[in-house]
């Protein structure tokens, strides 16, 4: 999957922190050692930093998550803009290489059809902020109001909001 929206119609606007989750400014000065994505229970993006972890989540996934659910049946997938993906590419599990976060913010991204929340990060060596965004995969669905209806409809991929989790999420 593409990690960067390609359309020239997409705009991203930095907005003041809106109180959802933890303020991304709290990441400034932290060194990312490694990151990983997980999708069991709920989808998470976790940055392993020298002084603790930072987790990113789609807040809708938290609402939909049920205790005891062994796996997420409607996962969100986290993506990076290409400049952030490039900056983080040199990280390895050993933690010998790190990336210092120099700037972080909240933004809204508008693709002409919908608007969604993103988290921006600029690490050392980056010229511009790169954004973390969340995409849910579309698929087929049946008409829930008429279970005997044989019409199957296609739901397209769509984007969801991203927040920095205020507390460690365990499942």
C-alpha positions in Angstrom: 0.0 0.0 0.0 1.1 3.5 -0.6 2.3 5.3 2.5 1.8 8.8 1.2 -1.3 10.3 -0.3 -0.4 11.1 -3.9 -3.2 13.5 -4.9 -2.4 17.2 -5.2 -5.9 17.8 -3.9 -4.9 16.7 -0.4 -4.1 19.4 2.1 -2.8 19.2 5.7 -3.3 22.0 8.1 -1.6 22.2 11.5 -4.2 22.9 14.2 -3.9 23.7 17.9 -4.0 20.7 20.2 -7.6 19.8 20.7 -7.4 17.8 24.0 -7.9 14.4 22.3 -5.4 11.9 23.7 -2.0 13.3 24.8 -0.5 16.4 23.3 2.1 15.4 20.7 4.3 18.2 22.0 5.1 15.8 24.8 7.2 13.8 22.2 9.6 16.6 21.5 13.1 15.7 22.8 12.4 12.0 22.9 14.6 9.6 20.8 12.8 6.9 18.9 14.8 3.7 19.0 12.3 1.5 17.1 8.7 1.4 16.1 6.2 -1.4 15.4 2.6 -1.8 14.3 0.3 -4.4 15.9 -3.2 -5.4 15.1 -4.3 -7.9 17.8 -7.1 -6.6 19.9 -6.9 -3.1 18.4 -4.4 -1.6 15.9 -1.6 0.3 17.5 1.5 2.1 16.3 4.1 2.1 19.1 7.3 4.1 19.2 9.9 2.6 21.5 11.8 5.5 22.9 14.7 5.7 25.3 12.4 7.0 28.1 9.3 4.9 27.5 6.8 4.1 24.8 4.4 6.3 22.8 1.4 4.7 21.3 -0.8 6.0 18.5 -4.4 4.7 18.0 -7.6 5.4 16.1 -10.0 6.6 18.8 -12.9 4.8 17.1 -11.0 1.5 17.6 -11.0 2.1 21.3 -14.7 2.6 21.4 -15.3 -0.5 19.2 -12.9 -2.7 21.2 -14.5 -5.3 23.3 -12.8 -7.1 26.2 -12.0 -10.7 25.4 -12.1 -10.1 21.6 -9.1 -12.2 20.4 -8.4 -10.1 17.3 -9.6 -6.9 15.6 -12.0 -7.8 12.8 -11.9 -4.2 11.4 -8.3 -3.0 11.8 -7.0 0.4 11.1 -3.6 0.5 9.4 -1.1 3.2 10.2 0.9 4.9 7.5 3.6 7.5 7.3 4.1 10.3 4.8 7.1 9.4 2.7 9.5 11.8 4.4 8.8 10.4 7.8 9.0 6.9 6.5 12.4 7.6 5.1 13.6 9.2 8.4 12.6 6.2 10.4 13.9 3.6 7.9 17.4 3.5 9.4 16.1 2.4 12.8 16.7 -1.2 13.9 15.7 -3.3 16.8 19.1 -3.0 18.5 18.4 0.7 19.3 21.9 1.7 18.3 20.4 4.2 15.8 17.9 6.7 17.1 15.9 9.6 15.7 15.4 12.7 17.9 11.9 14.2 17.7 12.4 17.9 17.2 8.8 19.0 16.5 5.4 17.4 16.8 1.8 18.7 16.2 -1.8 17.8 15.4 -3.2 18.4 12.0 -6.3 17.8 9.8 -5.9 16.4 6.4 -8.6 17.0 3.8 -8.7 14.9 0.6 -11.6 16.6 -1.0 -14.1 14.0 0.2 -13.4 13.8 3.9 -11.3 15.4 6.7 -9.4 13.4 9.3 -7.0 14.0 12.2 -3.3 13.3 11.8 -0.3 13.6 14.0 2.8 15.3 12.6 6.4 14.6 13.6 9.7 16.2 12.4 12.8 14.2 13.4 16.4 15.4 13.2 17.5 15.6 9.6 14.0 16.2 8.3 13.2 19.4 6.5 9.4 19.2 6.8 7.0 17.6 9.2 5.8 14.1 8.2 2.4 12.9 9.2 1.1 9.7 10.7 -2.3 8.8 9.3 -4.7 5.9 9.7 -6.5 4.0 6.9 -9.3 1.4 7.2 -9.6 -1.1 4.5 -12.9 -1.3 2.6 -14.6 -4.5 1.6 -17.8 -6.1 0.8 -20.9 -5.8 2.9 -24.4 -7.1 2.8 -27.6 -5.1 3.6 -28.0 -5.6 7.3 -31.6 -4.4 7.2 -32.6 -7.2 4.7 -30.5 -10.3 5.4 -32.3 -12.2 2.6 -31.1 -9.5 0.1 -28.4 -10.9 -2.2 -27.0 -7.5 -3.0 -23.5 -7.2 -1.9 -22.1 -3.7 -1.8 -18.5 -2.5 -1.9 -17.3 -0.1 0.8 -14.2 1.8 -0.2 -11.1 2.4 1.9 -11.4 5.3 4.2 -9.3 7.3 6.6 -9.7 7.6 10.4 -8.4 9.9 13.0 -5.1 9.4 14.8 -4.4 10.3 18.4 -1.4 9.9 20.7 -2.7 7.6 23.5 -2.8 9.3 26.9 -2.1 6.0 28.7 -0.5 2.8 27.8 -2.9 0.5 26.0 -2.7 -3.1 27.0 -4.7 -6.0 25.6 
